[in-house]
Amino acid sequence: MAVETDPPADEEALQGPVEAEASLESVEPDSPTAQTSAPTARAMSRARLPHLPERPHLPERPHLPHPHLHRPHLPRRPDRHSRPARFAILIALGGILAALAAGAVVLATRHPQSAPAGPQITTVVVPEGKTAAQIAQIARSDGLTGDYLAAVRAAATPAPGAEPAPGLRPSDYGAPASTHSLEGFLFPATYELYVGAPVSRFVSEQLEAFREHFGGAEVARAKALGVSPYQLLTIASMIEREAAIPHDRPLVAAVIYNRLRLHMPLGVDATIRYALHDYSRPLTEAQLKSSSPYNTRTHQGLPPTPISNPGMASIQAAARPAKVSYLYYVAGADGCGELLFSTTYAQFEANAAAYRAALRRSGGNTPTCKRK
């Protein structure tokens, strides 16, 4: 609020005579100087101005004990800022503050301060049916650090109480004691980790996810089917690589169990491809006759380990196979992914011949599905 510095006009009018009287009072009337000099001044005035009448004698002014001025009491000026005026001033001040705040926001928007960057998250997607070698490529491309396959091997033989997770022993699921591969246990799912996180953390989360999905129910089903939990997991890994559509999964499981029961070679080409790390080129006659323990054409029974990391749909199909007598299947000639199942070898040969003819027509490539 402003402070008034100039006196009001009515105060100036009152102040003038008071100051004039104060100048006369600068010499006290009782002093010797006042008694001698004052008559002389009056005499000189009368001598020089004979025609002027003599000034009448003024009564002596009362003695003022202090020479300073005493301003008369003035009535209080009415307040210029009435209540409505003060309210208007407050509103104006509020508007000014709001404008300043808006300006600060604009400046902050034009010149944002860079906040410290926090750790970035990477999403690692592991599809069903991928092998450990394929998952290693995914982990590397998604920014994880370290040797994934080495971390998998280390987790297969963990020390008690090891960090960040105790790992997993395949022998706990019925695998031979010499098995140190975690193929089949690296659960396919979507994982979120920090960019640059060690692959050991990723492996630990995969094993934890496997424990959450493969539990007592699957162990009980394996026992009912006459296989170990590890063998059930191996069958699920084969189903994952062989069946392209959900409908075929329990049917493929039935063929595998039926052949195991009859002590027939499984003849699943996906097991040979796993040993070769080749999932696209046609298999040669030499490869089909290889002595690899993963060649289920020349070796009876299941392969030594799972051949992929199956998802829950294939695990459930392995735990509950279809109740059918099929012993054979082959890919359909239309290239749409369905498998053709049969009980007799003659029917299987007819289906296989149709598929080979479709391959020749497509230049040796998988036939293209033309179904809408």
C-alpha positions in Angstrom: 0.0 0.0 0.0 1.2 3.6 -0.8 2.0 6.1 2.0 0.8 9.7 1.6 3.8 12.1 1.7 2.1 15.5 0.9 -0.1 16.9 3.6 -3.7 17.6 2.6 -4.7 21.1 1.4 -6.6 21.9 4.6 -3.7 21.0 6.8 -1.4 23.3 4.8 -3.9 26.2 5.3 -3.8 25.5 9.0 -0.1 25.2 9.2 0.9 28.5 7.7 -0.1 30.9 10.5 1.3 28.5 13.1 4.7 28.7 11.5 4.5 32.5 11.3 3.8 32.7 15.0 6.6 30.3 15.7 9.0 32.8 14.0 8.0 35.5 16.4 8.5 33.3 19.3 12.1 32.6 18.5 13.1 35.3 21.0 11.5 34.9 24.4 9.7 38.1 25.6 11.3 37.9 29.1 14.9 38.1 27.8 16.9 41.4 28.1 17.3 41.6 24.4 13.6 41.6 23.9 13.1 44.4 26.5 15.6 46.9 24.9 15.4 46.2 21.2 11.7 46.1 20.7 10.9 49.8 21.7 13.8 51.1 19.6 12.4 49.3 16.5 9.0 50.8 17.2 10.4 54.4 17.6 12.3 54.2 14.3 9.1 53.1 12.6 7.3 56.1 14.0 10.1 58.6 13.1 10.2 57.5 9.4 6.5 57.3 9.0 5.0 60.4 10.8 1.6 60.2 9.1 1.0 56.6 10.1 -1.0 56.2 13.3 0.7 54.3 16.0 0.1 50.6 16.1 -2.2 49.7 18.8 -0.5 47.8 21.6 -1.0 44.1 21.1 -1.6 42.0 24.2 1.3 39.9 25.1 1.1 36.3 23.8 1.0 33.7 26.4 4.2 31.9 27.1 4.7 28.6 25.4 6.8 26.3 27.4 8.3 24.6 24.3 9.2 26.2 21.0 8.0 23.3 18.8 4.7 23.3 17.0 1.6 21.8 18.2 -0.5 20.8 15.2 -4.2 21.1 15.8 -6.2 17.9 16.0 -7.6 17.1 12.5 -10.5 14.7 12.0 -9.3 11.3 10.5 -9.6 11.2 6.7 -12.0 8.7 5.4 -10.3 5.5 4.2 -9.9 5.7 0.5 -9.8 1.9 0.2 -13.3 0.8 1.2 -14.2 -2.9 1.6 -15.2 -3.3 -2.1 -12.1 -1.5 -3.2 -9.9 -3.8 -1.1 -11.7 -6.8 -2.5 -11.0 -5.5 -6.0 -7.4 -5.1 -5.2 -7.1 -8.7 -3.9 -8.7 -9.9 -7.1 -6.3 -8.0 -9.2 -3.3 -9.4 -7.2 -4.7 -12.9 -7.6 -4.9 -12.3 -11.4 -1.3 -11.1 -11.4 -0.1 -14.2 -9.5 -2.0 -16.5 -11.8 -0.4 -14.8 -14.8 3.0 -15.3 -13.3 2.4 -18.9 -12.6 1.2 -19.5 -16.2 4.3 -17.8 -17.5 6.4 -20.1 -15.3 4.6 -23.1 -16.8 5.2 -21.9 -20.3 8.9 -21.4 -19.6 9.2 -24.8 -18.0 7.5 -26.3 -21.1 9.8 -24.6 -23.5 12.9 -25.4 -21.5 12.1 -28.8 -19.8 14.6 -30.0 -17.3 15.9 -33.4 -18.1 14.9 -35.8 -15.4 17.3 -38.5 -14.6 16.7 -41.6 -16.7 15.6 -44.7 -14.8 16.4 -48.2 -15.8 14.7 -49.3 -19.0 12.6 -52.4 -19.2 12.9 -55.0 -22.0 10.2 -57.5 -22.9 11.5 -60.9 -23.7 9.0 -63.1 -25.6 9.8 -66.8 -25.8 7.4 -68.6 -28.1 6.4 -72.2 -27.5 8.6 -74.9 -29.0 11.8 -72.9 -29.1 15.1 -74.6 -28.1 17.6 -73.3 -25.7 19.9 -72.3 -28.6 17.1 -70.3 -30.1 16.2 -68.7 -26.8 19.8 -67.6 -26.5 19.5 -65.6 -29.7 16.3 -64.0 -28.3 18.0 -63.0 -25.0 20.9 -61.5 -26.8 18.7 -59.5 -29.2 16.6 -58.1 -26.3 19.6 -56.6 -24.5 20.4 -59.2 -21.8 24.0 -59.7 -20.9 26.1 -62.9 -20.5 26.2 -66.4 -22.1 22.7 -67.8 -21.9 23.7 -71.4 -22.7 26.4 -71.3 -20.0 23.8 -69.9 -17.5 21.5 -72.8 -18.4 24.2 -75.4 -17.8 25.1 -73.7 -14.5 21.4 -73.8 -13.4 21.2 -77.5 -14.2 23.8 -78.3 -11.4 23.1 -75.5 -8.9 24.8 -75.2 -5.5 22.5 -75.4 -2.5 21.1 -71.9 -1.8 22.7 -70.4 -4.9 21.6 -66.9 -5.9 19.5 -65.6 -7.5 17.6 -68.9 -7.6 18.5 -72.4 -6.7 18.1 -73.7 -10.3 16.6 -77.1 -11.2 17.8 -80.7 -11.2 16.3 -82.8 -14.1 16.9 -85.9 -11.9 14.2 -84.6 -9.6 11.7 -85.2 -12.4 12.9 -88.7 -13.2 15.7 -87.9 -15.7 18.8 -90.1 -15.5 21.4 -88.8 -13.0 23.8 -88.0 -15.9 21.3 -85.5 -17.5 22.5 -81.9 -17.1 20.4 -80.4 -19.9 17.5 -78.0 -19.0 15.9 -78.4 -22.4 12.2 -78.6 -21.8 12.3 -76.7 -18.5 12.9 -73.3 -20.0 9.3 -72.3 -19.9 8.0 -70.2 -22.9 6.3 -67.0 -21.8 6.6 -63.2 -21.9 9.2 -61.9 -19.4 10.0 -58.3 -18.4 13.5 -57.6 -17.3 15.8 -54.6 -17.1 17.9 -53.9 -20.1 21.4 -55.3 -19.5 20.1 -57.8 -16.9 22.2 -60.9 -16.6 20.9 -64.0 -18.4 21.2 -65.9 -15.1 18.2 -63.8 -13.9 16.3 -64.7 -17.0 17.0 -68.4 -16.7 15.9 -68.3 -13.0 12.6 -66.7 -14.0 12.0 -69.3 -16.7 12.6 -72.1 -14.2 10.3 -70.5 -11.7 7.6 -70.2 -14.3 8.0 -73.9 -15.1 7.6 -74.9 -11.4 4.4 -72.9 -11.3 2.9 -74.6 -14.4 4.3 -78.2 -14.1 3.3 -79.5 -10.7 1.5 -82.2 -8.8 -1.3 -82.7 -11.3 1.2 -83.4 -14.2 3.3 -85.7 -12.0 0.2 -87.7 -11.1 -0.9 -87.9 -14.8 2.6 -89.2 -15.7 2.3 -91.9 -13.1 -1.1 -92.9 -14.4 0.3 -93.1 -18.0 3.2 -95.3 -16.9 5.9 -92.7 -17.6 8.1 -90.4 -15.5 7.4 -86.6 -15.3 10.6 -86.1 -17.4 9.3 -88.5 -20.1 5.9 -86.8 -20.2 7.8 -83.5 -20.6 9.8 -85.0 -23.5 6.6 -86.2 -25.2 5.2 -82.7 -24.8 8.3 -81.2 -26.5 7.7 -83.5 -29.5 4.0 -82.6 -29.7 5.0 -78.9 -29.7 7.2 -79.4 -32.8 4.9 -81.8 -34.7 1.4 -80.4 -34.2 0.6 -77.1 -36.0 -3.0 -76.7 -34.8 -4.6 -77.4 -31.4 -6.8 -80.1 -32.6 -3.9 -82.3 -33.6 -2.0 -82.2 -30.2 -3.8 -84.9 -28.3 -3.9 -87.1 -31.5 -0.1 -86.8 -31.9 0.2 -87.7 -28.2 -1.9 -90.8 -28.7 0.3 -92.0 -31.6 3.4 -91.6 -29.4 1.9 -93.5 -26.5 0.5 -96.2 -28.8 3.9 -96.8 -30.4 5.7 -96.8 -27.1 3.3 -99.4 -25.8 3.9 -101.6 -28.9 7.7 -101.0 -28.8 7.6 -99.5 -32.3 10.2 -96.8 -33.3 8.5 -93.4 -33.1 9.9 -92.2 -36.4 9.4 -88.5 -35.5 11.6 -86.5 -37.8 11.5 -83.5 -35.5 13.9 -85.3 -33.2 16.5 -85.6 -36.0 16.1 -81.9 -36.8 16.9 -81.1 -33.2 20.2 -83.0 -33.4 21.0 -81.2 -36.7 19.8 -77.7 -35.6 18.1 -77.5 -39.0 14.4 -76.8 -39.1 13.8 -75.8 -42.7 15.7 -77.8 -45.3 14.4 -81.3 -46.4 16.1 -84.2 -44.6 18.4 -86.3 -46.7 18.5 -90.1 -46.8 21.8 -90.1 -44.9 20.4 -87.9 -42.2 17.3 -90.2 -41.8 19.7 -93.1 -41.3 22.1 -91.3 -38.9 23.2 -93.0 -35.7 22.4 -90.0 -33.5 20.5 -91.0 -30.3 18.0 -88.4 -31.3 17.2 -90.4 -34.5 13.8 -92.0 -33.5 13.8 -93.9 -36.8 16.8 -96.0 -35.9 16.4 -95.9 -32.1 13.5 -97.2 -30.2 11.9 -95.1 -27.5 12.1 -91.5 -26.6 15.0 -89.2 -27.4 17.5 -88.6 -24.5 16.1 -85.2 -23.7 13.2 -83.0 -24.7 13.7 -81.4 -28.1 12.0 -78.1 -27.3 10.5 -76.1 -24.5 6.8 -76.8 -24.7 3.9 -74.6 -23.5 1.0 -75.6 -21.4 -1.2 -76.7 -24.3 1.3 -79.4 -25.4 2.0 -80.4 -21.8 -1.7 -80.9 -21.2 -2.0 -82.9 -24.4 0.8 -85.2 -23.3 -0.9 -85.6 -19.9 -4.3 -86.4 -21.6 -3.8 -88.1 -25.0 -6.8 -88.8 -27.2 -8.3 -92.3 -26.8 -7.7 -93.5 -30.4 -5.8 -96.3 -32.0 -3.8 -94.3 -34.5 -0.2 -95.4 -35.2 0.7 -93.1 -38.1 0.4 -89.5 -39.2 1.7 -87.4 -42.1 1.2 -83.7 -43.1 -1.8 -83.0 -45.3 -1.1 -82.4 -49.0 -3.0 -79.0 -48.9 -0.3 -77.4 -46.8 -2.8 -75.9 -44.3 -1.1 -77.5 -41.3 -3.5 -80.4 -40.4 -2.1 -83.9 -40.0 -3.7 -86.9 -41.5 -3.9 -89.8 -39.0 -4.3 -93.5 -39.8 -4.2 -96.9 -38.1 -2.9 -99.0 -40.9 0.3 -98.7 -42.8 -1.5 -98.9 -46.1 -3.5 -95.9 -45.4 -0.5 -94.1 -44.1 1.3 -94.8 -47.4 -1.5 -93.4 -49.4 -1.5 -90.2 -47.4 2.3 -90.0 -47.7 2.2 -90.4 -51.5 -0.3 -87.6 -51.8 2.0 -85.3 -49.7 5.1 -86.2 -51.8 3.2 -85.4 -55.0 2.3 -82.0 -53.5 5.9 -81.4 -52.7 7.0 -82.1 -56.3 4.3 -79.7 -57.6 5.6 -76.9 -55.4 9.3 -77.4 -56.4 10.2 -79.3 -53.2 8.8 -76.6 -50.9 6.0 -77.1 -48.4 2.7 -76.7 -50.3 0.9 -73.4 -49.9 -2.4 -73.4 -48.2 -5.1 -72.1 -50.6 -8.0 -72.4 -48.1 -9.8 -69.2 -47.3 
